[in-house]
Amino acid sequence: MPLDIAVFTSAFSRARHKVETEPGTDVAAEQAKLRALVPDDASDHDRTWTKTLIDRLSDPPEPPREWSAMYHEAGQVHASAYPVNGTVEEQIAALEEARRKIWAIADRAAKDEAPHIRAMTRVLEHIENELRDPTFPLDNTQPPTS
């Protein structure tokens, strides 16, 4: 019987969450439950990657990332772009300005943090594109609800 990858990965995710969020969790017991999901006739490849994950379950989680002041500044610019009221043109202008400011902050940020800051502009770009060219309702077979 081959390894049921979906069952294993779901169980691993639950075990990882439990280990990280419930102090005192018996890690060895969680690892034993996961090992029981790997059939004896699993392929060498499946035994290798599942063993690696199971063994890593006992590793302490990485500490949360410490973001710089620039990252938080970009986050404030990002958040300020949302409550803009006004015409579509005014909303687009606010989104464009927020995206420009975020890119400028990213240009000054540390090399490892800049991509994370630039990523903040993606949702703003999607909103802007939707304002420029609305595509809703996505399913034209359903009447709009209002």
C-alpha positions as CSV (number, residue, x, y, z in Angstrom):
1,M,0.0,0.0,0.0
2,P,1.6,3.3,-1.0
3,L,2.0,6.3,1.3
4,D,-1.1,8.5,1.3
5,I,0.6,11.8,0.9
6,A,-2.4,13.9,1.6
7,V,-3.2,12.0,4.9
8,F,0.4,12.2,6.0
9,T,0.9,15.9,5.2
10,S,-2.3,16.8,6.9
11,A,-1.4,14.8,10.0
12,F,2.1,16.4,10.0
13,S,0.6,19.9,9.8
14,R,-1.7,19.2,12.7
15,A,1.2,17.7,14.7
16,R,3.5,20.7,13.9
17,H,0.7,23.1,15.0
18,K,0.1,21.2,18.2
19,V,3.8,21.1,19.1
20,E,4.2,24.8,18.4
21,T,1.0,26.0,20.1
22,E,0.4,23.6,23.0
23,P,3.2,23.6,25.6
24,G,3.9,20.2,27.0
25,T,2.9,18.3,23.9
26,D,4.5,14.9,23.9
27,V,6.6,15.2,20.7
28,A,7.7,11.6,20.7
29,A,4.1,10.5,20.8
30,E,3.3,12.8,17.9
31,Q,6.3,11.4,16.0
32,A,5.1,7.8,16.6
33,K,1.6,8.6,15.2
34,L,3.3,10.0,12.1
35,R,5.6,7.0,11.7
36,A,2.5,4.8,11.9
37,L,1.2,6.5,8.8
38,V,4.1,5.4,6.7
39,P,3.4,1.9,5.4
40,D,6.2,-0.8,5.5
41,D,6.2,-1.0,1.8
42,A,6.5,2.7,1.2
43,S,9.2,3.6,-1.4
44,D,12.6,4.6,-0.3
45,H,11.9,8.1,-1.4
46,D,8.7,8.4,0.7
47,R,10.4,6.8,3.7
48,T,13.3,9.4,3.4
49,W,11.3,12.6,3.2
50,T,8.7,11.5,5.8
51,K,11.5,10.5,8.2
52,T,13.1,13.9,7.7
53,L,9.9,15.7,8.5
54,I,9.1,13.5,11.5
55,D,12.6,14.0,12.9
56,R,12.4,17.8,12.4
57,L,9.2,17.9,14.4
58,S,11.3,18.0,17.6
59,D,13.3,21.0,16.3
60,P,12.3,24.2,18.0
61,P,10.5,26.6,15.7
62,E,12.3,29.5,14.1
63,P,11.9,32.7,16.1
64,P,9.5,35.2,14.4
65,R,11.3,37.5,12.0
66,E,12.2,40.9,13.3
67,W,11.1,43.4,10.7
68,S,12.8,46.7,10.3
69,A,11.3,50.2,10.7
70,M,11.2,50.4,6.9
71,Y,9.0,47.3,6.7
72,H,6.6,48.8,9.2
73,E,6.6,52.1,7.4
74,A,5.7,50.4,4.2
75,G,3.0,48.5,6.0
76,Q,1.5,51.8,7.2
77,V,1.6,53.2,3.7
78,H,-0.1,50.0,2.5
79,A,-2.8,50.3,5.1
80,S,-3.5,53.9,4.4
81,A,-4.3,53.2,0.7
82,Y,-7.5,51.3,1.7
83,P,-9.8,53.8,3.4
84,V,-9.7,56.3,0.5
85,N,-13.2,57.5,-0.4
86,G,-13.9,59.4,-3.6
87,T,-14.2,58.9,-7.3
88,V,-12.6,55.9,-9.0
89,E,-9.9,58.2,-10.3
90,E,-9.1,59.4,-6.8
91,Q,-9.0,55.8,-5.5
92,I,-6.6,54.8,-8.3
93,A,-4.4,57.9,-7.6
94,A,-4.2,56.9,-3.9
95,L,-3.3,53.3,-4.8
96,E,-0.7,54.5,-7.4
97,E,0.9,56.8,-4.8
98,A,1.0,54.1,-2.1
99,R,2.6,51.7,-4.5
100,R,5.2,54.3,-5.5
101,K,6.0,55.1,-1.9
102,I,6.3,51.4,-1.0
103,W,8.7,50.8,-3.9
104,A,10.8,53.8,-2.8
105,I,11.0,52.3,0.7
106,A,12.0,48.9,-0.7
107,D,14.7,50.6,-2.7
108,R,16.3,51.8,0.6
109,A,15.6,48.6,2.5
110,A,18.0,45.8,3.2
111,K,18.5,43.3,0.4
112,D,16.8,40.4,2.2
113,E,13.8,42.6,3.2
114,A,13.2,44.5,0.0
115,P,11.3,41.7,-1.8
116,H,8.9,41.4,1.2
117,I,8.2,45.1,1.1
118,R,7.7,45.1,-2.6
119,A,5.2,42.2,-2.2
120,M,2.9,44.6,-0.3
121,T,2.2,46.4,-3.6
122,R,0.7,43.3,-5.3
123,V,-2.7,43.5,-3.6
124,L,-2.8,47.3,-4.3
125,E,-2.0,46.6,-7.9
126,H,-4.9,44.1,-8.1
127,I,-7.3,46.6,-6.6
128,E,-6.1,49.2,-8.9
129,N,-6.5,46.9,-11.9
130,E,-10.0,46.0,-10.8
131,L,-10.9,49.7,-10.5
132,R,-9.6,50.4,-14.0
133,D,-11.3,47.4,-15.6
134,P,-14.0,45.8,-13.4
135,T,-14.5,42.1,-14.1
136,F,-17.3,41.4,-11.6
137,P,-19.5,39.6,-11.5
138,L,-17.1,36.8,-12.4
139,D,-20.0,34.5,-13.3
140,N,-22.3,36.3,-15.7
141,T,-24.9,33.6,-15.4
142,Q,-25.9,34.8,-11.9
143,P,-27.7,38.1,-11.3
144,P,-25.8,40.6,-9.3
145,T,-26.7,40.8,-5.6
146,S,-27.1,44.1,-3.9
